[in-house]
């Protein structure tokens, strides 16, 4: 696979058979998401999966050049990082059931029920007869058992009955993510492709998912930065080495893989050091002999032998770079740069929250907690001006400058390039300054000019954070800022979060992010209760 001048991987060969539980790992931007998209797109082309076909599996592949063969047999279920798929008017329950086509039968049954209730005489008798036939067809197809199974999976992933009866368009990003994961698992495909499946899951749901994957009879590839999930579920590792543009296959579990990879890197360094020493000696001797006409041929052979020694070596794994992150020095502002009074929001007949009051003082640090669907993301969107409240108001104070990090990366214009997005966020910077900042976020050379639509979740996170860095914001609204990041990049964000002197409103499932923020207040949704932060609230972070 190649994007522009950059080769993501070359000559990779692997297979996913029944019982193979594979972790696909590598640093952010190595090409993990691109690889799974490519696999999913190939499976759609070969008619391997209904669930894959409903996902926008080709999104972002336009700029990717690839060669080689991908052969799919059986059904394949794909969970992309971006779950903005499906009909927004479709009920969540029907979205899950559609993985086996059961939703269509249910829709016909509902239509027959409606005809029974609204007609009389022969029309009603005809509707009753149709209902009886459809009900029999539904029963013979295992519909009632399947619907119960779908509800069980949804409940295990934290989706309550009331959520399942809501249209997809009314759900939060976290809830939609859970619906798509439930749908893929309910499909029971022969092979699963899961890209960061633990994003937006609470602790209990993650534990359930680990158990489910451990007992899964098919094969799967999972991309995850959740070390415990990898340790508990996988028996093989595919390591995508960005420095070498290579895919290393390890037929080992997680802990054994870490040990073997460290040994491989040590071996490469030792072999390179020995070869470089021998090559240097050959070159030195060859250069001395070149001056003598009688030994010119021998000298040339020595120099060629030195080149061959180095050419035959495996590339030594480069130390993986980490984006250097420093949140901006906040612009001067008044005592209370942001205030919200009486905020209410509903989607249709579903009330998210009502009467929420919040004052963000200069330098204050607030954590927003609540179960999925309580309105945490919605509140940040209202505060950031991305959405309007149904009632109440958001009042900007003197000198307010907001930096909004959106969970779904809505602040990134996917029709523009990486460098174009940063220019839009910092119109006062010249091209050299823009590219220098992008370089510190690991977008160097041609990577800065690639379309934002081809970025992985981790790369989008880095770009969104770079846009924050140039904003001079004095109030940061951060919605799950550590999602999709490798451990080293996550630690860099936590370090920067701890040193920022402006105000922060944080939504997260990450206990480490809360510890780094060291909050002074907590806002509990949907009730809007506010309290001083205490350690007793830490238990709610992973559950919320």
N, C-alpha and C positions, 0 to 999 in steps of 0.2 A: 504494500500500500504506500502511496506517495501523495502528499499535498504540496503542490508547487515543487520547489527544489528539495524539499525535505522528505527523506524516506522514513516512513514510520516502521516498516518491517519488510524484510526481504527473505524469500525462500522458506517461509514458515510452513510446516506440515504438522497436522495433528488430527485427531479424531475424537468424537464424543460418542461412546457406546453406552449401552444400558449399564447402570451401576457406576459409571465414571462421574465423580463429583469434583469438578474442576474450579479452582480459584484463578481468575485472570487478574494479575496484579502488575503494577508498574506505577511510576510517578504520574502526577497530573499532566495531561497533555501527551502522554506516550502513545495514545491511539487505541486504548481499550474500548471506549465507547464506539469509536469508528469501526473497530473490528466486529463488535456485536451487531451494529447496524448493517454492516456488509453481510454478515451471516444471515440476519433476519430477512434482508432484501432478497438474497439468493433463495431462501426457503419459500418466500412468497412467489417468486418467479417459477419455482418448481411445484407449486400447489401444495406445500407441506403443511400449511397451518391457517386456520380461520382466524385465530386470535392475533397472529402476527399481521395478517392482512388488514385488520382493522386499525392497527397502529401506523403512525406515519413513519414507517421504518426507513424510507428513503430520504427523509429530511436531513440535510447537511452532507449528503454524499455527492452532491453535484461537483464539488471541487476535488473529490478523491479519485485518483487514478489507481487502478489495481489490475493485477493479472494473476493467473492461476485458476484452479478449479475448486468449487464448493459443491459437494453432493449431499443432498438431504433425503432422508428416508423416514417415513412416519410423520407424526405431527410434532410441531415445534411451537412453544409458547414463549413470547417475547415481552419482557417488561422494560420499556425504555426509561431513560431518566426523565424525559419530558412526557408527562401523561396528559397533555392537552389534546385528547383524542375523543372521538365519539360524538354522538348527538347530545347537545347541551340540554335538550328537553326530555331526554330519555331518563327514566327512573334508574337510580343506582342499582336496585335489585335486578331490573331487566338487563342492565349493562353486564352484570356478572353472569346471569343466566344465558346471555347471548353467546357465550363461549361454546355452548353445546347446542345452540339453536332452540333452546326451550322457551326463550322469551317470545318467539313467534307463535308457538302453540298457546301460551298464556294470553297473548294479545287477542287471538281468535276466540278463546274461551270467554274473555271479558266482553268482547263484542257480542257474543251470543247471549251472555247474561243481560247485557243492556237491552237487546232486542226482546228478551223475555219480559223485562220489566216495563217496556214502553209500547208493547203491541198487544193485540187481542185476537181471539178467534184463530183462523187458520194460520195467520202470520206468527202468532205466538206458539202454536203447535209445531210449526216448522222450525222455529228458533229453539224450542225444547228438544226436538229431535237432533238438531245440529249440535246443541250443547252436550247431549248424551254421547254422540259419536266422538266429539272432540275430547270429552272427559275420558272416554275409554282409550283413545289414542294417547292421551297424556299419561294415563296410568301405565299402559303397555310400554311406553318409552321410558318408564322409570322417573316420570316427571316429579311426582310428589317426593320421592326419596331424594332426587337431585336438588329440588328446591330446598329441602331440609339441609342437605349437605352444604349448599351454597350459603345458607343462613349461618350454619355452624362455622364455616371458614371466615365469613364476614365478622361474626361476633368475636372470634379469636383474634382478629386484626383490629378490634376496637370500633367496629361499625355497628351502632345500635339500630334497632328496628326502625326507629323514626327516620334515621339517615337513609336507610335503604329505600324508603318510600319517597324520598326527595328527588327532584330533577338534578342531573349532574351539574348543571350550571349554577345551582345554589350552594354547592359544596365548597369547602376551603381546599387549598392546594393539597394539604395533608390528607384530607378525606378522599379526594379524587385519586390520590396516589394509592391509598389503601383499597379503593374499589378496583383499580386496575390490577393490583397484586392479587386480590381475591379472585378476580376474573381469570387470571392466568393459572393460578393454582387449581381453581375449580375445573378448568379445561382438562386437567390430567393429561398433558401431552407426553409424548415419548421423551422429548428433550426440552429443557428449560433454558432460556437465555435471560438472566436477571441482572439488570444494571442498577446497582445501589438499592437493593430491595428494602434495606432497613431505614432509609430516609423517611422521616415523619412518623416512625413507629415508636410507641412507648415501650417501656421495659418489658412488660408482660407479653406484648405482641412479638417483640424480638425473640424472647425465649421460646414462644410457640413456634415461630418461623424456624428457629434452629432445630427444634425437635422434628418439625415437618420435613425439612430438607435431609435430616439424618436418616429418616425412614423412607425417603423418596426412592421408588424402585427404578425410575428412568435415569437418564444422564442429565447433567446440567453444567452450565458455565455461569459462574457468579462473579460479578465485579463488586467488591466491597472494601471499604476501609475499616469495617468492624472486625478487628482482629479475633475477637471471641467467636464470631460467627464462622470465620475461616478455620479457626482451630477446631471447632466442634463438628464441622460438616464436611470438609473437603478431604479427598484422598489423592489429589494431583494438583499441581500448580503449573500454570503457564505464566512465565515472567516476560513481560514486554519491556525490553531494555532500550530506552530512548537514546542512550549514548551510542549504542552499537547498531541500532536499527535491526535488532534480532529478537526472535522469540525462543526462549529457553524452556524446554519441557522437563518437568520434574515429576516422576512417578512416586511422589512422597506426600505425606501429610504436612500440615503447616509447620510444625516445630522442626521436623526433620528437614523440610525444605530450607528453612532459615539457616540451619547448620550447614547443609550442603552448599548453599549459595555462598556463604562466607568462605567455605573451603575452596570453592571454585574461583572466587576472586583472589584469594591468597595464592592459589596455584598460578593464575594468569600473571599476577605481579612478579612472582618468582621466576617464571619462564621468561617473561619480558626482560627482567633485570639480567638474567644469565645470557640471553641472546644479544642484548645491547652491549654487554661486556665483550662477548666474542666478536661481534660485528665491529666494535670500535678497534679491537686489536687487529682484525683483518684489514680494516681501512688504513690504519696507521702504517702497517707493513706494506700494503699496496701502494700508498702514496710515496713511501721511500723508494720502492722498486721502480716506479714509473719513470724516474729520472734516467734510468739506465735502459738504453735501447734494447739490449739483449734480454731484458727481463720485462719488457712492456706487456707482452701477452700474458705472462704469469700474474703481473700486477692487475691487469684488467679482470682476470678470472677471480682474483681475491676480492675485488670490489663488487663484482656481481654476486659472489657467494655471500658477502655481507648483506647485500640487499635482499637476497632470498631468505636469509635467516630471519630478518624482520618481517618480510612479507608473509611468511607462513605462520605467524603468531596469531592467536585469538586476541581480539581487542580487549584491552583491560577496561573493566567497567569504570566509567568516570564517576566521580563523586557527584551525586545528584544535587543539583542546585535547588535552592529554596527561595521563593519570592521574598524580597526584603520589604517588610510592611511597616509603615509608620503613619498612623492616622494624622490628619492635618492639625496644625496649630489653629485652635478655634478662633474665628473672627470675633471681635469685641461685640458684646450684646448687653441688653438690660438684665435686670435681676431675674425676670421670668420671661425667657424668650418664646415660650410656647405654652398655651393654655387651651384646654378643651372643656366645654361646659355642656352638660345635658345631651351628650351624643347618643343617638339611637340609630339602629340600622336593622332593616329587615329585607329579606328577599322573598317577594310574594307574600304569602301568609306566614312565613317562617321568620319570627323575630330572633335576631342574633343576640343583641343586647340593647338595653335602654337606660337612659339617664346616667351615662358615665361621665364623671368629672375627673380631670387630671391637670395638674400644674407642673410643668417641667421648669425648674429653676436652673440658673446657670451652674453647670458642673454637676447636676444631680444624676443619679444612676438608678434606673428603675427596671425591674424585671416584671414582665407580664406573664402570668400563669393562668392556665385553664385547660380543660380537656379539649381534644380536637373537636372543632366546630363551635367552640365557645366564642370565637370572634377575635382571636389574637392578631392574625394577619389582617383582618378587616380593620381593626383599630389602627394598625400602623399605616394602612392605606389611607384612612381618613386623616390621620395626623400629617401624612406626607403630601396630601392634596391629590392623590391618585384616584380618589373616589369621594363623592359627596355624601354627608350624613342625611338621613331622613329628617332628623330634627336635631337641635343643638347646633353648636358652632365651634370651629377651631379658630382661635384668636392668636395671630402672630404678634410677638412682642418686639421691642426695639432691637434692631440689628439681627433678627433671626436669619440663620442660614441652615437649611436642612440638608442632611446627607442621608438618602434613603437607600438601604440595601434590601432589595425585594427577594423573597424566597424563590420565586419563579423567574428571576432575572428579567423582569419586565422593563427595567431601566435600560437594557441593552437593545439597540436597534439592530436586529439580525439581518436587515437588508444592507447594512453598512459594514465596513471593515473594522478590524480591531483598532487601528490607528484613527479611523474616522470617528469612532465612538469616543475615544479619549479627547480628540480635538473638540468635539461638541461639548464635553464637560469642562474643558479648560481653554476657551477661545483666546485667552491672553498669552498662551504659551506658543513659542515657535516650534517648527518641526523637529529641530534637534532636541529641544527640551521634552517634547511629547515622546519621542522615540527613546530618550534616555530613561524616562519614567517607566515606559513599557518594558524596557530591557530589565529593569529591576524587578519586574513582575514576570520575567522569563518569556516575554514576547520580543525576541530579538530577530533581526534580519527579516526574512520573508514571513516569519510567523506574525509580525505586526501588520502585514498587508493582507492576511487571509480573511475571508468573509466571516463575520461573527456567527453565522448560522452553522458553520462546521465545527464550532468549539464544543468540547466536552463539558460536562457539568462543572468539573474542577477548573477548567480554563475560563468558563463564564464567571465562576466565582472570583478568580483572580482579576479578570477584567473589571467586574463590578466594583471590587475593592480598590483597584487603581483609579477608577472614576471617583470614588469617595475621597481618596488621598488628595486629589487636586481640587477638592471642592471648597476648602476652608470652612467646612461646616462647623457650627457650634452646637448643633443637636444632631446626633446620629440615631436613626431609626434602623435597627438591625433585626432582620427576620431570618433566623436560622443561618447565621453567617459561616458556620463550620461544616455545613453539609457538603458532601462531594470532595472533601479535601483529604489528601494523604496526611499521615501523622505529623510529618515535619512542617508542612504548610499550616496545619491546624495550630501547632505550637507557636508559630510565628504570629498568627492572628491573635491568639490569647495573650501573647506578650504585648502586642500593640494595644490591645483593648485595655490592659491593665495600666498603661502609661498615658492614655488619652485624657486630657484635662477638661474637655467639654462635657456636655450632657449626653447621656445614652439612654435610650429605651430599647430593651432587648427582649426578643422572643426566641426561646431556644429549648431543646430537649437535652442539651449538653451541659452536664454538671460542671465540667471544666471551664466552660465559658462563663457560667455564673460565678464561679470562684475567682476567675481572672477579673471580672467586672467589679467584684466586691460591692454589691448593690446597697443602697441605703433604704430603698422602699420596694414594695411589691404591690402590684395591682392584680386582683383576682377577677377573672371574667367567667361567666357573663354578668355577675351581680355588680361588678364595678367597685367592690370593696377595696380600700387601700389600707396598708399597714406598714409599719416599720419592718425592715428585713430582719429575719431571725433564722438561725440554722434549722429550725423545725420546718421551714418551707423548702429546704433542699430536697426532702423526700418527694415533693410534688413535681420537681423539675422533670424527671424522666417519665413520670406518669402523665404529665400534662400534655 
